[in-house]
Amino acid sequence: MTSSIDSPTEKTATRKIKLGAFLIPTGHHVGAWRHPDVPADSGLNFSHYKQLAQTAERALFDAVFVADNVAVTLGKGADKVARADYFEPLTLMAALSAVTEHIGLVCTQTTSFNEPYHIARKFASLDYLSGGRAGWNLVTSDAAAEATNFGRAEHFAHAERYERAEEFFEVVSGLWDSWDDDAFVRNKASGQYYDPQKLHVLNHTGKHFSVSGPLNVARPVQGRPVTVQAGSSEAGRALAARTADVVFTAHPALAPAQDFYRDIKNRAAQFGRDPDSVKIMPGIYVVVGKTAEDARQKFEQLQQLIEPEAGLALLGRMIGNFDLSGYPLDEPLPQLPLTETGQRSRQALLTSLAKDGNLTLRQLYTRIAGGRGHNVVIGTAETVADVMQEWFEQGAADGFNVLSPMLPSGLTDFADLVVPELQKRGLFRTEYEGSTLRDNLGLNRPESRYR
């Protein structure tokens, strides 16, 4: 363990790790749905999600996070992957807002197949329903199959996806500023409902969108709901540094995570932003047990549940929407073209992983079956906390997006074993700092552009 972990710097001593619980219904391991302790119908089981959100809140997580696709992945092996039936995430978050009090509610909504007015209105509404706990994971869609559900023969090209996303964010953030914070006077005696001097009409006309506004929701509780971004390609980094409050990212080792952390913070500064206002939260896939052997057994039990067709389908989807079913499993990863529809950063990561480890297709999908390219930690609470502390104190993370191998037990294990260890080390809160997601993340409430 490094000396800085033994003797935290003064800056580190005042910081606390931020935690998100990334909820894939049955868990992140591709075979988790087959485990006897996992409800197979998790995707459409609200009681299951309610339990997960309340477990994360009991453990003082900053937020729960739900990803999304607006298509069903088809093809060989897709029928063996539990990803075809799950709630629309904004609807789910609205329901969870009624059964939680403190935890942030973050979900994915794509800029590729939505309209800015819809997104601005829905997240402003969720912010009010939750008392200021809404967060938008802004993505450009990386599933090729989505395009044909929205009147397109093919997906947007990679560059156009991000160009569109930049303008999309500008429109949404402008709509959130449609009203000053005190615009709605609702004066029954005078008969005046709002002050027209405090109304701002956006009148946006751009390359991709034409939106007049104003929004028919008051300015959100948080000023703007927290914006999360997860792209790590060149275009994704630029978008994140300019727009994101939180950045989700995937790195299997410390050094590349440190490089990414420095890069995003430097880019944020170049946009005139305070680097501390962008929280970097890499994913961490945690299999934790009361003993190292207990954790290893949990890991191996899940590995035994991998169906080859499911593993290959997962790999093909994650490496850029390629059909790998025609390639021999015990041969190296074939050379693939640069993806236009998928995540280029994840394609580069997985290609590098295969090359550096001289892995066959079978070995590669087995390697990523749970962690999917994220940092994988298997062991006791002390082992997990050691890794998290090192990344936190060595400039690789402001917090972590926790990937549980299976649910609900994986999240319960983390809450009961790892969180107390982090608290014992003074690295994690013992109570929530405020009432909104921005409060708990240590982010300022943004001023309106019209102030």
N, C-alpha and C positions, 0 to 999 in steps of 0.2 A: 504494500500500500504506500502511496506517495506521501511525502512529508506534509503537503498542503492539506491532505485529508486528515492527518493527525492533528494539524494546527491550522484550522480554517482561517482565511484572511478576514480582516474586519468587514470587507464588503460581503463576503460569503456568509459571515455570521448574522448579517441583517436580512439576508435573502431566505426565502423558503421555497422548497420544491413545489411546483404546480402539478396537479394530477388530473388527467382525463381518463375516463373509463370508456374504451372503444367497444361498443356492443354489437357484435355480429350475433344473431339470435341464438345459435347453438354453441357458439364459441369460434375462435379463430382457426382451430385445427380442422382441416378438410374432412377428417373422419369423426369429428366430435359428435355429430348427430347420431352416430351409431352406438355411442357409449350408453350403458344402461342407466346412468345417473342424469342424462340429459333429456329433457322433454323434447320429443321429436317434432312437436307442433309449435316450437318456440316462436317462429316468425309471426304467428297470428294469435299469440297467447298473451293477452294484456296483463294478466296476473304475473306472468313470468317477468315482463318488463318492469312492472311495478316493483317486484321484489328486487330486481337488479338496481333500479334507480334509488330505492330506499337503502340498500346495502351500501352503495357508493356514497350516499349522503351521510349515513351513519359514520362512514370512514372519513368524512370531510373532504371528499374529492371536490375539485373545482367544477367539474362538469361531467356529464355523460355525453357520448357522441355516437350518432348513428349515421352510417354512410348510406349511399343509395345508388341504384341504377334504375333507369326507366325502360328496361327491356329484360326479357328472359334470355339468358345465354343458352343457345342450342348447340347441337353437334354431338359427336361421340364423347361419351363420358359425362355429359351435362346432367343426365338423369340420375347420376350418383352423387351429385353435389347439392347440399341443402341451401340453395340460394334462389329458389323460384317463387317462394310464397312468404311475403313479409309486408308489414304495414308501410303505408306511405309515411315518411318520417315526420313531416310537419304536423300531420294529424296526430301521430303518436306523441310528439312532444307536447302538444296542447293538452292531451289527456294526462300525461305525466306531470304537467304543471299543477294539476289539481291534487296530486297525491304526494307532492314534495314541497319543501319550503325554501331551501337554501341553494341547492345544487343547480349549476348552469345546465342549459338544455341546448345542445349544439347538434345541428343536422345538416346534411348535404342537400343543396339544390343547385342544379346545373345552370350555367349561363347559356349553354348551347341550345336547350330546348325548353326555355321559359321566356317570359316577357318581364322586363324590369318592374313594371307597375305591379304585377302580381307578386313578385318576390318582396318588394318594398312593403306592400300592404300586409302580406302574411307574416313577415318577421316583426313588423311593428305591432301587429295584433298579438303575436306570441309574447312579445316583450311586455305588453300590458297584462295579458293573462297570467304571466309568471311573476309579475312584479319586478321586471328588469333582469331576467335570467336567460334571454335568448341569445343564440349564436348561430351565425350562418357560415357553413363550410362551403366556400365558393369554389366550384370546380367547373372544368370545361367539358366534361364527359369524356371518358376513355373507353367506352363500350361501343364498338362499331354498330352493333345491332340496334342501338337507340334511334339512329337516323330515320330508319324506315317506319318507325312509329309516329313520326312527325312530318310526314310528307316529303321526305328527302330520299333520293336514291342512294346517297352515300353521305358519310360523315363529313363535317368541315375538316379541311386540312389543318395541320397542327398550328401553323402561324396564324391562320384566320381565327381559330378557336381562341387564341390568347388576345388577339386584337379585339375581337368581339367582347371578350371578358372584361378588358380594360374599360371599354365604353359602357358596358353593362353596369359595372360598379359605379362609374361616375353618375349614371342616371339614378340608380338606387339610392346612393348617398345623397344626391340632390333632392330626391323626393322625400327622404327622411327629414330634410330641413325645410319642408314646405311651410311649416308653422313655427313661429317662435314659441319658446317654452310656455309663455304666459298668454298666448293668443286667445285661448278660449275663456272668456270672462264669465259667460253664462249668467248674466245679470238679470234676474227675474223682474226686478223693479223697473229697470230701464228698457227691458225688452231686447237688449243686445246680447247675442249669443257668442260672437267672436269679434275681435278687433281687426278690421280689414287692413290696418296698417302693419299688422304682424303676420300677414299672409304673403307667401312668395310663390309665384308661378314659374316653374322651371323653364318651360318653352325650349326643350332640348331638340336640336336637329343635328344628327350625326350620320356617319357612314352606315351604321347598322340599325339605329333606332331613332324614331321620332316620337317624343313623349312631351305632352304639354304640361301635365300636372294641373293643380297640386294633388297631393295624396289625401285621401279621405280618412286619414287616421292622424291624430295629434302626434307631435314629435315624440319618438319613443322614450320610454323611461330612462334608458341609458344614453339618450341622445342619438346614438347609433348602436344597434345590436352588435355584439362582438363579431368581427369578421375573421374567419379562419381560412387559410390557404394551404394547399398541400403539394403544389407542383415544385419539383426540384430540377427541372430542365432549365436552360438559360432563360427561356420566356417565362417559366413558372417562377423562377427566383426574382426576376424583375417585377412581376405582378405582386408577389408576396411582399417584397421590400417596400413597395409603394402603397399597398392597400391593406395588408393584413395586420391584425392585432396579435394573432397567434399563427404559428407555422407548424403544421404537422409534417414530419419527414421520416424517411427510412434510411438507417445506416447500421450495418452489421458490426462495425468496429469503431473505436474511439477516434482515431486519427481523421477519417473522412467526416465524422460528425463534427469535430473541431473546425475543420476547414469550412464546412457548410455554415456553421454558427458564425464564424468570423465574416464570411462573405455576406450573409444576410444582414448582419449588424452594420457592416460598412456600407452596403447598398442603401439601407434605411437612412443612414446619416447623409448620404449623397442626395437623397430626396428631401432633406431638411427635417427629418424625423429624429426624435430621441431614440437611439438604439435600444434603450431599456423598455421602450413602449412596444417592442415586437418580441413576443415570448416564443422561443423555439422549444418545441416539445416533440422530440423524436419518439417513435414507437418502441416499446419494449415488451417482448413476449416472455411472460414469466410463468414458469412451472415451479411452484414453491411447495415445500413439504416441511414437516417438523424435523426431519433428518434429511441428509443428502440422499440416502438410499430411498427414502419415501418419495422424494421429488423425482428421482431417476425412474422409479417404477411407474409413477404417473405418466411421465413422458413416454416411456416405452409402450405402455398400454395403449396410448393413443396412436403411436406409430404403427402398431399392429393393425389398426383399423383403416389404413390407407388402401383404398381400391386403386389399382394402377390406372384405370381409365379416368377416375376422378382426379388423381394426382396430375396426370398429363393434361387434363382439361384445365385445371387450375393454373398450371404452368403456362399453357398456351395463352390463356386470358391475360395473365399478369405480365407476360413478356411482350405484349403488344397486339393481342387479338390475332394470334396465328393458330392454325390447325396443325398440331404436331402428331396427329394420330397415325400418319403414314410412315413415321420414322422409327427405326429400331430403338427399343428402350435402353439397350445396353451399349449404345454407340454415343459418341459425343454430341453435344448440342449442335444442330446444323447452323450454318451461317444464315442469318435472317436479315432482310432489308430493314432499314430504319422505319419504325412504325409511324404512320400518319394519324392513326385513330387512338392508339394507346398511350401509356405513360412512357415517354422517352427516358426519363430518369430511372424508372424501374427496369426498363429494358436494358439499359447500360449496366445497372447494378447486378442483375441476374446473369447477364452475359459475362461480366467480369468474374462473378462468383464461380461460374462453370469453368471458365478458362483457367483461373488461378488454382482451382482445386482439381483440374483435369477430371471433371465430373461427367458421367453419362447422364442421359435424360432421366433415367430412373433415380440416380443418386441426387440429381438436382431437384426433382419434384419431391423426393423424400426430405431433402434438406429444408425446403421452403413450405412444407405441408402445414406447419403451424405458424412460424414466424414471418413467412412471406417476404423475406429480405430484411426484416427488422432485426435488431439486436435480440439474441436469444439467451436467456439466463435460466439455468436449472439448478436448484439447490435450496438451501435453508434461507430463512428471512435475513440472516446476517450476510449471506453471500449476495443476495439480491440487493440489499441496502448498500453493500460495498461498491457494487457496480454503479448504482444510481448516484451515490455520493461522489464517486470518481468523475463521472460524466458531468455532474452538476458543478463541481468545484474546479474542474479542469477545462472549462470553457467549451463544453459540448452541448449543454442543455440548460434551459431554465425550468424544465419540468419534463414530464413524460406522458405519453398517451399509452395507457396500459392495455395490452392485448392478452386477454385471458384465453387459455387453451380450450376450455369448455365452460359452459355456463349452466347453472349459477355457481357451481362449486369453485371454479377458478377465481372468480371475483371475491367470493367469501374468504377463500384462503389468503388472498392478497390483503383484504381488509383486516383480517384477524391476526395475520402473522407479520406482514411487511410494514404496514402503517405504524403499528406500535414501535417497531424497531427504528423507523425514520424519526418518529416523535422523540424517542429516547435520545437520539443523536442531535436533537434540536434542529432537524432539517425540514420538519413538516408541522403545519399548524396544529393546535389543540382545540381551536374553535374558529368559526368563520369570522373573517375580518369585517364584512359588511353585508348589505342586503342584496346587492346586484352582482352579476358575474364580473363586471368590470371592477367592482370593489375588491372582490376576492382574488382576481388576477393582478391587482395592483396597477390597473390602467385608469387613466383620467377619463372623465366624461368629456367627449369632444364638444367644442363650441360649434354653433351653427355657422355655416359659411357666410351668413348674412349679418353676423355681429360685427 
